[in-house]
Amino acid sequence: MKKRKEKIEEAEALKKELATVSTVILSTFQGITVADDTNLRRAVQAVGGHYRVVKNRIAERAAEGTSVAPVFKGLKGTNSIAYIETDAVSLAKVLTKVAKDVPAFKFRAGVVEGRVLSIAEIQQLASLPSKEELIGKIMFLLQAPAQRLASATAGVTRNLAVTLQEAIKAEKFSS
């Protein structure tokens, strides 16, 4: 059992982490097998996030004064948190997939950029395209006009060359 000093140190360390994150998703993990828990941790780490099982009082103390404080008030039962500093969509996608595969894993609430999300909103967030997909779409849209301009410019010279070739065949340039 942890001593009071260790619990305070753990809460302070968690508070420093929670102060820098953009997204926190609170969940319950009761009934999850060790293998499923290991897979969950690896999946969250693969997208750059962190996953922790937290004691309710320590989590509540750590959240005091941060943007995630409303979610951590009055926690009951077994809780875990997943958090990430940058890409909320990738974290939501990973956790939604785990929730589908492992029925014992359930969402409780979430916070994205200081806004509290419901379970339905977390699932909607997971349905959004990832950051990489959005960048790819933007790059395509930016590149498309340039491609059309290049095609049009090449078309003019190509059409001129074809017209001149036809004129030469028809002997329009004879002196």
HELIX and SHEET records of a PDB file:
HELIX    1   1 ARG A    4  THR A   20  1                                  17    
HELIX    2   2 VAL A   34  ALA A   46  1                                  13    
HELIX    3   3 ASN A   56  ALA A   63  1                                   8    
HELIX    4   4 ALA A   69  PHE A   72  5                                   4    
HELIX    5   5 ALA A   88  ASP A  101  1                                  14    
HELIX    6   6 ILE A  119  SER A  127  1                                   9    
HELIX    7   7 LYS A  131  LYS A  169  1                                  39    
SHEET    1   A 5 HIS A  50  VAL A  54  0                                        
SHEET    2   A 5 ASN A  79  ILE A  84 -1                                        
SHEET    3   A 5 THR A  23  THR A  28 -1                                        
SHEET    4   A 5 LYS A 106  VAL A 112 -1                                        
SHEET    5   A 5 ARG A 115  LEU A 117 -1                                        
END                                                                             
